[in-house]
Amino acid sequence: MIKNLIRTCDMCHRQIPAGQYMQRYSDRNGPDVLMILAENQGRDLQLIELPDGSISMDTCVTCYTRMPFTSSTGLN
């Protein structure tokens, strides 16, 4: 998520340092999206659903490694 021009992790909400940004795309009902929703109950979380039905997530490297691995694209 980008808020006030600062990229933060959708899971831990910490600022993502340069070079540690991972973009992930997941099925809207995928386990990684469900994990993010469960860990962020009661927070103002806004996930972006793309036209193909997948969800775009910004994660730091630490949280990215905690997520289940399915077909996804990681960018740095």
C-alpha positions in Angstrom: 0.0 0.0 0.0 1.2 3.5 -0.8 0.1 6.1 1.7 1.5 9.7 1.8 4.1 8.6 -0.8 5.5 5.9 1.5 5.2 2.2 0.5 4.2 0.0 3.4 3.7 -3.7 3.7 0.1 -4.9 3.5 0.8 -7.5 6.1 3.0 -5.9 8.8 2.3 -2.2 8.0 6.0 -1.3 8.3 7.7 0.9 5.7 9.4 -1.1 3.0 13.0 -0.2 2.6 14.4 0.3 -0.9 15.3 -2.9 -2.5 13.1 -5.0 -0.3 9.8 -4.5 -2.1 8.0 -7.6 -3.4 4.8 -7.3 -5.5 2.6 -10.3 -5.4 -0.6 -11.2 -7.3 -2.9 -13.8 -5.8 -6.4 -15.2 -6.4 -9.0 -13.2 -4.5 -9.8 -16.4 -2.4 -6.2 -17.6 -2.2 -4.7 -18.5 1.2 -2.3 -15.5 1.2 -5.1 -13.0 0.7 -7.1 -14.8 3.5 -4.1 -14.6 5.7 -3.7 -10.9 5.1 -7.4 -10.3 5.8 -7.3 -12.3 9.1 -4.1 -10.5 10.3 -5.6 -7.1 9.6 -9.1 -7.3 11.0 -10.2 -3.9 12.3 -7.6 -2.0 10.3 -8.3 0.2 7.3 -6.9 -2.2 4.7 -7.5 -1.6 1.0 -6.6 -4.4 -1.4 -6.7 -3.7 -5.1 -8.6 -6.2 -7.3 -7.3 -6.2 -10.8 -9.6 -6.7 -13.9 -8.6 -10.4 -14.1 -9.9 -11.0 -10.5 -6.5 -11.2 -8.9 -5.4 -9.1 -5.9 -2.3 -7.0 -6.0 -0.3 -6.9 -2.7 2.7 -5.0 -1.6 4.9 -6.9 0.8 8.3 -6.6 2.4 10.7 -9.5 1.9 10.1 -10.8 5.5 6.4 -11.1 5.0 6.7 -12.4 1.4 8.7 -15.4 2.7 5.9 -16.2 5.2 3.2 -16.4 2.5 2.3 -19.7 0.8 3.8 -19.9 -2.7 1.5 -20.3 -5.6 1.9 -18.8 -9.1 2.9 -15.2 -8.4 5.2 -12.6 -9.8 7.8 -11.0 -7.5 9.4 -7.7 -8.5 12.3 -5.9 -6.8 
